[in-house]
Amino acid sequence: MEFKNYQEQAQKTAIYKDKLVYPALGLAGEAGEVSNKIKKILRDSNGSLSDQTRESILQELGDVLWYISALCTDLGADLDKVASDNLQKLFTRKKNNSISGEGDSR
């Protein structure tokens, strides 16, 4: 599936009124759930990832994707372009040997 198609289909399931706010808070929450599941792998399983936990994390990542898509829609942005622009930025940083470090304008 391509991002454009995903974004169009995901938008059909959006039932919120507070543009930007709802998906931004949802994104933070879902990203936190991903982090929490990974934390529990370290705490409870000595870093060993079970198939069930892997699947659970992937489900949460799907929710993260939905909220990213919703934010893009609310901003009038195309998820394909956001992804493409991000890769371009990263490859430029790699070429300039500035992947690590701080700041948006590296």
N, C-alpha and C positions, 0 to 999 in steps of 0.2 A: 504494500500500500504506500502511496506517496503522501507526503505531508499535506498537500493541497486537498486531496480527497479526504484525508483524516479530518482536517480542519472543518471542511464543509459538513461532514457527517456528525462530528462531535457537536457542532453548533446546534444541530437539531435536538440535542438533549439538554441544552442550557435553559434553565428555568429561573434564573436569578434576575433581579432588577438593578442591583447596585453594581453598575459597570466598573471595572477595574478593581474595586475594593473586594468584592466576593472572590474573584479568581486569584487575586494576589494573596489573600489570607488563606485560601484553599491550597495554593501552591506551597506556602510556608508550612502548613500543617502536614501535607502529604510528604514533602521533603523531610520533615521531622520524623514521620513514620518510617521512611526508608532508613534514616540514620539510626533510629531506635532499634530497628530489627538487626542492623549490622552490629550495633553496640551489644545486643544480647547474644550474638554469635560469639563475640569475644568473651563476654562474661560467663555464658552458660555452656558453651560448646568448645572452649579453648581454640576458637578461630576456625573450627570445622563447619563447613557449610553443608547442611542436609539438602536433599532434593526438595523437601517440603518448604524449608525456609527460603531456598532459592526461588521457588515458585511464588511464595508470598511476597518477596521483594519485587519480583517482576510485576506482580499485580499492582503494587504500590507505585512502581515506575509508570505504569499505564495511567494511573490517576494523576501523577505529576505531569505527564504529557497532556492530559485533558486540560488541566489548568493552564499550562503554557499556551496551548492552542486557544483557550478562551481569552486569555490576556491579549494574544496577538489579534484576535478578532475584535476585541473591544478597542484596541489601539488602531484598528484599520490596517493591520499589517498582515502580510502573507507569511505563513509559517515556513514555507519553502524558502522564501527570500531571507528570513531571519536565520535559518539553518545555513544557507549558502554564504551569507555575509559573515557568519561566525567562522566557518571554515576558511574563508579568505583571510580573515583577520589572524587566525591561528597559523596558517601557512606563512603569512607575512612575518609573524613573530618568529616562527621557526627559521625562516630564511635569514632574518636579522639576528638570530641567536638571542632572542629576548622572550622566549616562552616563559622562563622563570623570572621572578621579580614581581614588582608591584606597579600598579597604575594602569589605567585604561589605554593610554597613548604610548605604549612601548613599541 
